[in-house]
Amino acid sequence: MLNLTSVPGLTEDTSNWWIRMADFEGWWSWGFFCFWAFVFGGCMGSFLNVCVLRIPRGESLLTAPSHCPVCGTNIRWYDNLPILGYLNLRGRCRACHTRIHPRYLIMEVVCALLFTAILMKAGWSGQPAAVLLLYYPMASLAVTTFLIDLRWRIIPDATTWPAMAVGLLFATVFPAANGMTEWYASGLYALISLVIVGGGLALFAIIGRLLARQEVFGWGDVKFMMAAAALLGLPGALFTLFAGSLAGSAYGIALACRRSGRRRSLHIPFGPFLAVSALLWIFAGEKLLRLYLSLLPDPGAGM
């Protein structure tokens, strides 16, 4: 994201109003913001639980109400409250008393903490509130991609296409999220980032398949990166790709060394590495990028 205070016509007073409201000296106001971020994150975690379970199986997210997978009893609304519902039921179905897998609680707690941490990071780094409209969808996509690709070896269109649409929409309607004042400039920036990343990776995937006679970059990965470009911008997407490739390659080499004689059978999902790298960019990507650039030799030093 760009530095908003350097944009003409957009001062710190207009872009960071929420940080002044939630001044760290006023702990109660920061507590208010963090409380609702925690609640919202827990609700999203509950919804993402449904996405992770139903989307790979082709089940509807809307028509079928939440129900016990064993006895089929619909879950009451107060038993469906994030975190509290699981604790109130003590981890068992109210009707048949079958044990509910703790992953439901874990997902809700993790997302609640993640959304709270993103809010605090944005506040501490002086970013505008609008940036959360891009960071939260990216975090949601990262969580679902990590879990679905890890288990099912797919990154479904039902997660990536909506994320692209949300990124383009919010970047256009809330240009401050990209450090801009004009809606068309911000929307165009998100669109160009998406096209550059999507076009480049699609070309790489096609040429790689022709040369290697096998898939070298999945189309689900391409669409994930397009969504990341719309939500994080071109620098964030490139960082996600570079860091994910580096981590995935290191893991693949280590795994190949352990399996020595079975290297051809390796199939490593790339999505989890991209997902973690996208989250890394949200929290520390710009600092890491500046650190990397500072380590590069100065081109004019030898002149």
C-alpha positions, -999 to 999 in steps of 0.1 A, spaced: 0 0 0 11 36 -7 19 62 19 -13 82 22 2 112 38 23 118 6 -8 120 -17 -18 156 -25 -51 165 -10 -52 135 14 -37 145 47 -31 124 77 -61 142 94 -85 129 67 -71 95 61 -63 84 96 -93 97 116 -99 63 131 -64 61 145 -70 94 163 -102 80 177 -85 49 189 -55 67 203 -33 42 222 -34 65 252 -72 59 253 -71 22 259 -109 20 260 -113 32 224 -87 7 211 -104 -20 232 -137 -10 214 -121 -14 180 -103 -46 188 -134 -62 204 -155 -57 173 -126 -69 151 -124 -100 173 -162 -105 170 -162 -100 132 -132 -123 128 -150 -150 148 -181 -147 126 -159 -149 95 -142 -180 109 -176 -196 114 -185 -188 78 -151 -200 65 -156 -233 83 -186 -238 61 -167 -228 30 -138 -252 37 -162 -281 42 -188 -275 15 -171 -258 -14 -148 -288 -23 -178 -311 -22 -199 -288 -44 -224 -282 -17 -244 -249 -14 -233 -223 11 -268 -207 13 -296 -232 8 -286 -259 34 -287 -246 70 -260 -256 95 -267 -290 108 -251 -319 127 -233 -342 101 -243 -373 122 -279 -369 131 -288 -341 106 -305 -319 133 -304 -282 124 -282 -262 147 -300 -236 167 -290 -200 162 -276 -195 197 -256 -228 194 -242 -214 162 -226 -183 178 -189 -182 171 -168 -196 199 -195 -192 225 -218 -218 209 -191 -245 209 -181 -237 245 -218 -237 256 -223 -271 240 -190 -284 255 -180 -296 221 -210 -320 216 -242 -319 195 -272 -309 215 -294 -336 199 -272 -367 196 -243 -357 219 -218 -366 192 -184 -350 197 -180 -319 175 -145 -317 160 -124 -289 177 -114 -276 143 -146 -255 143 -135 -237 175 -99 -235 164 -109 -218 131 -131 -193 148 -105 -184 174 -77 -181 148 -97 -159 125 -108 -137 154 -72 -132 165 -60 -128 129 -86 -100 122 -77 -83 155 -40 -85 147 -46 -70 112 -66 -41 128 -38 -34 152 -11 -36 125 -30 -11 104 -34 12 134 2 10 145 16 16 110 -7 46 104 -28 30 76 -63 42 68 -94 23 79 -102 16 43 -72 -7 39 -91 -32 61 -116 -37 33 -88 -52 12 -68 -69 40 -98 -88 55 -109 -104 22 -73 -113 15 -69 -129 49 -102 -149 44 -90 -161 10 -56 -171 25 -72 -191 53 -96 -210 29 -69 -216 3 -45 -229 29 -69 -255 43 -86 -265 10 -55 -268 -11 -37 -287 17 -65 -313 19 -81 -314 -15 -52 -302 -37 -74 -276 -54 -80 -238 -51 -117 -235 -61 -131 -208 -83 -158 -202 -57 -131 -185 -35 -108 -168 -60 -133 -152 -84 -153 -135 -56 -121 -123 -41 -111 -107 -74 -144 -89 -77 -143 -77 -41 -107 -64 -46 -117 -44 -78 -149 -31 -62 -135 -19 -29 -104 -5 -46 -127 16 -68 -152 26 -42 -126 33 -15 -95 47 -32 -79 56 1 -72 18 5 -46 22 -22 -34 55 -11 -52 75 -38 -79 101 -39 -95 94 -73 -118 63 -76 -108 56 -112 -71 57 -105 -74 32 -77 -97 10 -96 -74 11 -126 -44 3 -105 -61 -28 -91 -72 -39 -125 -38 -34 -141 -21 -53 -112 -46 -81 -117 -40 -82 -155 -2 -81 -153 0 -108 -127 -27 -130 -143 -13 -126 -178 23 -132 -168 15 -163 -148 -9 -177 -174 18 -174 -200 43 -191 -177 19 -219 -170 12 -225 -207 49 -224 -218 59 -245 -188 34 -272 -197 46 -273 -233 82 -276 -223 80 -298 -193 50 -319 -206 34 -315 -172 17 -288 -152 43 -265 -136 19 -239 -122 -17 -247 -115 -46 -225 -128 -60 -223 -93 -26 -208 -82 -29 -183 -111 -63 -172 -100 -52 -169 -64 -24 -146 -75 -48 -125 -96 -70 -121 -65 -39 -112 -44 -30 -86 -70 -65 -70 -69 -64 -69 -31 -28 -62 -23 -16 -44 -54 13 -53 -77 41 -51 -51 21 -73 -26 13 -98 -53 50 -100 -65 61 -104 -29 36 -132 -23 47 -150 -54 84 -147 -46 81 -156 -10 57 -184 -17 80 -198 -44 110 -196 -22 93 -214 7 76 -240 -15 109 -248 -33 128 -251 0 101 -275 13 101 -295 -19 139 -299 -18 138 -310 18 110 -334 12 128 -348 -19 159 -354 0 140 -374 26 123 -395 0 154 -399 -22 142 -427 -44 106 -415 -48 112 -379 -61 89 -384 -91 59 -390 -69 61 -357 -51 31 -335 -54 33 -304 -32 3 -280 -30 15 -245 -37 -15 -227 -23 -6 -229 14 28 -213 7 11 -185 -13 -15 -180 15 11 -177 42 32 -153 21 1 -131 15 -4 -128 52 33 -121 57 30 -92 33 0 -78 52 20 -78 85 56 -71 74 59 -73 36 68 -37 30 94 -37 58 110 -69 44 110 -54 9 127 -22 21 153 -44 40 160 -64 9 164 -33 -13 187 -18 13 210 -48 10 214 -44 -28 245 -27 -40 241 9 -50 244 12 -89 260 46 -86 285 36 -59 311 24 -84 309 55 -106 
